[in-house]
Amino acid sequence: MTTPAPTRTARVEARIAPDALVVVRRAAELQGRSVSDFLVAAAMKDAQRTIEEAQIIRLSVDDQKRFTELLLYPPSLAPAMKRALKAHKRLITGAT
């Protein structure tokens, strides 16, 4: 069973140089798609890649090692953090 195509309810207009349109038409033709379908698919692919790249944190090898070391061997808590932890326990959990 095939999935029905999503209903298209929004319209987007764009200006394109004639030589660029020739390339887009040729690419759409090669994929057996309409120009509109080709442009929507290309825009979605690029949009998803852009969002993915914005959500992924990339670290250098040195930063990866430092991050791992801090996870495995965290530094001791600063005095202010120790006081905050005690206050949290006292206020939230009722522990003394």
N, C-alpha and C positions, 0 to 999 in steps of 0.2 A: 504494500500500500504506500503510495507516495504522499508526501506532506503537501498540503495546498500552499500555493504561493501567498505570501502576506498581502493584505489589502493595502494598496497605495492610496494614501489620502492627502499627502502633502506634495507640493510642487516646488522645485528649485530651478532657478534660471541662472545661466552663466554665459558670459561672453568667451569665445574661444577664437584664436587666430585661425584663419583658413587652412594654413599648412598643418596645424595641430589637429584640426578636425579631420583632415585626410588620414593622418596616422591613426586617430581614434576609430574612424570608420573602418579602416583596414583591419585593425586589431579585433574589433567587434565582429566583423565578417569572418575572420579566421576562427573565432570561437563560436560562431553560429548564433550570435546574440544581436539584439538591437543595440543601437548606440546608447540609448537610455539605460538598458540593462547593464551594458558594459561599464558605463560611467558610474552607476550606482554600486556595482560590485567592486570596482577599483577604489571608489571613495570609501566604502565600508572597510575594505582590506587595509587601506592606509590609516583610516581612523582607528581601527582596532590596534594596529601596530603602534600608533602614536600613544594611545592610552596605556597599552602594555608597557612601553618603554618608560612612561612617566611613573608607573607603579613599581617598577623593579629597581631595587637598590643595587648598584654595582660597586664592588670594593676591589681595590688593588690586592695583590697577594699579601703585602705587608699589613694592610688593614684587615684582611681576613684572619691572619694569624693573631693580630692584636685583639680582635673581637672574640676569637675563640679562647684566647688566654684569659680575657676578662670574664667570660662565661664560666670557664673551668676553675679559675682562681680569682674570684671577685675580691676587690680591695675591702678592707674593714670599713665599717660605717663611720662616717664623720660624727662628732659629738652631737651636732644639731639633728642629724638623722636619727640617732639613738633616742634623743629626747622626743622627737616627733613620733617614733614608733611606740614609745611608752605612753605618750598622750593618746595615740590612736587606740591602743589596747584598753586604756582606762575609759575613754569616752565611748568607744563603739562596742567593745565586748564586755565591758564592766570588770575586766581583770585588773588586779592591782600589781 
